[in-house]
Amino acid sequence: MSKALTSRDIDEGKRISALFSTLSEENKTMAIVYLSALRDKEIADSGKKKELQEV
């Protein structure tokens, strides 16, 4: 189930793209790794929250 993009989502995507276009390849990789870790943490935290609600 995908969410429809809003104009705000599109504008934020354009800003992120502009930021990434100024980074070196090494810095892009570091940023992607960091964002991936944040997403993993968010998923783990939501799993813990759901688990606590079931108890």
Beta strands, then each sheet from edge to edge (+ up, - down):
end
